[in-house]
Amino acid sequence: MCDIIEQQSTMPYVGLINNRQVGPYQVNADTQVLCPACRTKMGVKKSHYNQDNLIPRHFYHIDKSDCGGESDTHKRMKTLAMYHLQDQFPKANVELEKNIGDRFADVCATFPDPRKPYGKGIVVEAQFKNKDKDTADAQ
């Protein structure tokens, strides 16, 4: 069994094509996207192993830029959720970061016809506890 490695460097899991957010599993290997944070060009790195750890398919800054934004763990969780929803529900429309009323879903899968027990769709909200955000009240 392999583990997904926790990277120290930034591995982007969301890119922009025509101002539409896409994940690395939604594009061809030779596709270039824009970074949503710094608007520089990014390419696609295929999944690979580093020792016994799986490094999932992700974007990389072509110019070696290292910009901020969401944590790598949060982005990875969203990308994996999107990939699994697309795999489990191939006829669903799966989107990253979708507005739903006054809420913002990390990943949303909507079905062409309602499905039991899910209804019209599934929303995934990726949660990762960031130790820098711990407060005395939360402990």
N, C-alpha and C positions, 0 to 999 in steps of 0.2 A: 504494500500500500504506500502511496506517496502522500506527501503533504504539499499544500500550496504555500510557497515560500513568502514570507513577509519581507518585502523589498524596502531597503533604506532609501533608494532613489525613487523619483517620481515615475510611475508607470500610468500614463493617462488611459482611461477606459471610456472616455466620451470625446467625440470629435464632431465637427460641424461640416456638413455639405449643404450648400445653398441655404445657410442659416437654419438647417434642420439637424437636430442632434442624432447621432448614430453611435453604435457601439462597434468594437472591432470584429464581432462575429457577423455584422450586417453588411460588411463591405468586402470586396475582393482584395487579395493580398497586395496588389499593386496600386491600390487607391490611395490618394492623398486627401487628407482632411485638414481643417483648421482647428487649432486649439481654442476651446471656448474661453479660456482665461486670457491668453496673450495674443491670440489671432495669428500665430505663426504656423507654418506647414508641419504636418505630422504624417508619418507613414505607419504601416502595420507590421508588427513583429509577430511571427507565428508562435504558437504554444511550443514550449520546449522544456527540457529538464535541466536543472542546475543541481548536480549531484543527484539525490533522490527526490528533489522537490520540484513540483510542477509549477512552471511560470506560465500563466494563462496568456492567450493571445491578447495583445494590447497595442496601443498606439505609442509612438515615440516621437519626440521633437527632432526633426531632421537637422536643425541647426544646433542641436545639443542644448537648447534652452531648458531651464528647469524652473517652471513657474509654480505658483501656489494654487490654492483652491481647495476642493474637498480632499479628505485623506485618501490615500491609495486604497486602504482597506474598504472604505465606504464605496468608492468607485468600483472596486473589484466585486463587492457584494451586489451592486446594481447590475453590473455586466453579466455576472453569473446568473442572477435572477432572470434577466432578460433572455439569456441563452436557453435556460431551462423552460421558460414559458413558451418560447418559440418551438422548442423541441417537443414539448408535451401537447401543445395546441397549435399545430401548423396552420390552421385556417384562421387563427386569431390575428387581430391587428395588435402587435406588441410595440409599445412606445416607451422611450426613456423620458423621464421628467415631464409628465403631462398634467396640465391644469384640469382639475375636476371641481367645478364649482368654486368655492373659496379655498380649496385645498390644492396641494401640489404633490402628486404621487411620484416616487422614484421610478417605478416601472408600472405600466398599466397594460393589461391584455383585455381587449374587448372582443366579444364573439359576434359573428354575423347574426346568429339566432341565440336566444337565451339557452343556457345549459344547466342541468341539475348537477350538483347543488350550487353552482357558482352564479347563476343568474346571467346578467349581461356581461360580466367580466370579473377580472381579478386585479387587485391593486397590491403591489409589494412595496413596503417601506423598509429600506435597509437601515438597521440601527447598529451602531458600533460605539461602544463606550470609550470615549477619549479621556485618558487620565488627566490631561490638562484642564478638563472641564469639571472635574470632581469638586464638589463643595461640601462643607461640613453638613449641610442640610440633607444632602443626597446619600450620606453614608449610613 
